[in-house]
């Protein structure tokens, strides 16, 4: 996006897409800036496979992460117009959870959940693409913010960035402890979230098999 911004600013290009609000604000008045609602949801994904990481596969760890993240800070990092995602469905979709359902940071609850894992001095890796920016948002910037948040919970996070061509096969093979991910829904329907079920491709990227979490699979079928 930065190169695209510079090219538009200098007149070498006519269109630049995916700029951050900060980048767009530096463009001269002769350049028209358009913004529109986005259906992209950024999220953290832990691996369900105990063979990869027993800690990452522990539901208490999921709760510790869920309540340990500073959502207000993450929204500020994303820039003007961004809002907290209250679930995997964007708020503008049928079935999207309202703002009242959004999780609020609760460090005490996060630390209690971490204690229930029974792991002392826990360490996990977050993997993310270093050369890929989606809608002006850097996965590395998000991962660094998550690392700082979880340190306050008591989780040591090791950042493991790699070029997209190296990161993507590891994600597809469900090898990372955790992934900083995102989904731009391909169509405006709640079924777009079925990809995260154990029978869906993104669910399997997280280490699920079609036999796991039968209650979720049954809901998906319904």
Residue pairs with C-beta under 8 A, 6 or more apart in sequence:
1 16
1 18
1 19
1 20
1 23
1 133
1 136
2 23
4 13
4 16
4 17
4 18
4 19
5 16
5 19
5 23
5 24
5 26
5 27
7 13
7 16
8 14
8 15
8 16
8 27
8 31
9 26
9 27
9 28
9 31
18 133
18 134
18 135
18 136
19 33
19 136
20 79
20 136
20 137
21 79
21 80
21 81
21 136
22 79
23 136
24 33
24 35
27 33
35 81
37 92
38 90
38 135
38 184
39 90
39 92
39 93
39 184
39 185
39 188
40 90
40 134
40 135
40 182
40 183
40 184
40 185
41 85
41 88
41 89
41 90
41 182
41 183
41 185
42 78
42 85
42 134
42 137
42 142
42 180
42 181
42 182
43 85
43 88
43 181
43 182
43 183
44 65
44 69
44 126
44 146
44 178
44 179
44 180
44 181
45 178
45 179
45 181
45 205
45 206
46 56
46 57
46 61
46 62
46 65
46 177
46 178
46 206
47 53
47 56
47 57
47 174
47 175
47 176
47 177
47 178
47 206
47 207
48 57
48 174
48 206
48 207
48 208
48 212
49 57
49 174
49 207
50 57
52 174
52 175
52 176
52 177
52 207
53 124
53 177
55 61
55 117
55 119
55 122
55 124
55 177
56 124
56 177
56 178
57 207
58 117
58 119
60 113
60 114
60 116
60 117
61 113
61 114
61 117
61 122
61 124
63 109
63 110
63 113
64 110
64 111
64 113
64 114
64 117
64 150
64 153
64 155
65 110
65 150
65 153
65 155
66 103
66 110
67 103
67 105
67 106
67 107
67 109
67 110
67 113
68 105
68 107
68 110
68 111
68 114
68 149
68 150
68 152
68 153
68 155
69 105
69 146
69 149
69 150
70 105
70 145
70 149
71 84
71 102
71 103
71 104
71 105
72 84
72 105
73 145
73 149
74 84
74 142
74 145
74 146
75 82
75 83
75 84
77 141
77 142
77 145
78 137
79 136
83 91
83 99
84 99
84 102
85 91
86 96
86 97
86 98
86 99
86 101
86 102
86 103
87 96
87 97
87 101
88 183
88 193
88 196
89 95
89 96
89 97
89 190
89 192
89 193
90 96
90 185
91 97
91 98
91 99
92 188
93 185
93 188
93 189
93 190
93 192
94 189
94 190
95 190
107 152
107 153
110 153
111 153
111 154
114 122
114 153
114 154
114 155
121 156
122 154
122 155
122 156
123 155
123 156
123 157
123 158
124 155
124 156
124 157
124 158
124 177
124 178
125 157
125 158
125 159
125 160
125 176
125 177
125 178
126 143
126 146
126 147
126 157
126 158
126 159
126 160
126 176
126 177
126 178
126 179
126 180
127 160
127 161
127 162
127 167
127 170
127 171
127 176
127 177
127 178
127 179
127 180
128 139
128 140
128 142
128 143
128 159
128 160
128 161
128 162
128 167
128 179
128 180
129 139
129 161
129 162
129 163
129 164
129 167
129 168
130 139
130 140
130 161
130 162
130 163
130 167
131 163
131 164
132 139
132 164
133 139
134 182
134 184
135 184
137 182
139 161
139 180
139 182
140 159
140 161
142 180
143 159
143 161
143 180
144 159
146 157
146 180
147 157
147 159
150 157
151 157
160 176
161 167
162 170
170 176
171 179
171 181
171 205
172 205
174 204
174 205
174 206
174 207
179 205
179 206
183 192
183 195
183 202
185 192
186 192
194 200
194 220
195 201
195 202
195 203
196 202
196 203
196 206
197 203
197 208
197 213
197 216
197 217
197 220
198 204
198 208
198 209
198 210
198 211
198 212
198 213
198 216
198 217
199 210
199 217
199 220
200 220
210 217
